Amino acid sequence: MSAAKQTILGPELPNIPWEERPKGCSDPVWRYSKNPIIPRDLIPSSNSIFNSAAIPFKGSFMGVFRCDDKTRTCHLHKGRSADGIQWQIEPDPISFSCEESEIGPSLYGYDPRVCLIDDRYYVTWCNDYHGPTIGVAWTQDFESFHQLENAFLPYNRNGVLFPRKIGGNFAMLSRPSDRGHTPFGDIFYSESPDMCYWGKHRVVMKTRGGWQGIKIGPGPIPIETTEGWLLIYHGVLLSCNGFVYSMGAALLDIEQPWNVLYRTHPYLLSPQTPYECVGDTPNVVFPCAALCDPPTGRIAVYYGAADTVTGLAFAQVDELIAFIKAYSEV
């Protein structure tokens, strides 16, 4: 593929996990045929492993995983993989070093994301500080993790950093919430000069009817493309049997990401397989990480399924962007 046609901006990833679209499938996103790639009991202590992050690291892959243990407490564990599909997860949770005793250690941690900015891998997660808020830490080697100040006041979830500074500042998407299973939620944008003090808060997207009628939240780290920031997100509807989580996508303005250019009206992926429909929380597709290879346009999305296991799905960036534009409702 020539440079003129390259849509994704960033370093190549020739060993991206990949499987071609199955015959007869015309959907812009398709599931890995051997899902789930991570079972609920991959480590002895786990009840479930889901809503986790993966990122390229020194020719292979590292990840930060949500592992709910058999007391039903959620912890963050690190893991590694040679191919992005077969994972080895450390049995002990990550130990964060923190200079401020006021904020660490926390009682729980869940739904992590990992983002490389300059020479640091930043981990953001839902952290306990008088309720859920956005925890922030960084590592350079996935051995030592240095916890910083929480990004926001409680209550907040789904802290997702952009992979580069915008206007000279760090940038993050989040979803303000409440203490429990929040029956509302919109996506907001915030900036920080130092990863400590956050401001310039802007609303990005609000809920919509149907599959995204109750709440929405940012998913994987946004992907920079020639068409804008490609944001994969989750949306939730309220059915007679409870919440249903599905996956959608949007294109955001490169310089002002709070401006939405296009947004999928139909979902991209919804709970339809047994491992997405049956589990600790039925009917959940929750995207948390995405890998991409600019020369081929390949995208691999990691998602939590039924709050129990981890699945993998694939897309071609040009097809995905064309779908977003063709079926957009901003």
Number of C-alpha atoms within 10 A of each C-alpha: 9 7 8 6 12 17 19 25 16 14 10 14 17 13 15 19 21 17 16 13 19 12 6 6 9 9 14 19 20 20 20 20 14 9 17 20 17 21 18 21 16 18 17 10 15 22 21 25 28 28 28 29 29 26 21 20 17 7 11 15 19 24 27 29 28 27 33 25 17 12 9 11 14 22 24 24 23 22 18 22 18 16 15 23 21 11 17 16 21 16 15 12 17 17 14 18 15 16 12 11 8 10 17 19 16 14 13 16 25 27 27 31 29 28 23 20 15 9 9 13 20 21 24 29 27 23 28 21 20 13 15 24 28 27 28 24 22 22 18 14 12 16 11 14 20 17 23 20 18 24 22 20 13 19 20 22 27 27 31 28 27 20 21 16 16 16 11 10 15 20 23 27 27 27 24 23 20 17 12 9 8 12 13 16 23 20 22 21 23 23 23 18 14 9 17 15 13 18 14 9 13 16 16 18 20 17 19 18 12 14 25 25 16 22 25 27 28 30 30 31 27 26 21 20 20 12 15 23 24 26 21 25 24 27 30 28 21 16 9 6 8 12 20 22 27 24 28 24 25 25 27 23 15 18 11 15 24 19 17 18 19 21 24 21 21 18 18 20 20 20 20 12 12 12 23 26 19 17 17 14 15 21 25 28 29 33 32 27 27 23 21 28 22 21 19 17 20 22 22 24 25 27 28 26 32 26 26 27 27 28 26 27 22 23 23 18 24 18 14 20 24 12 18 25 17 13 15 17 14 15
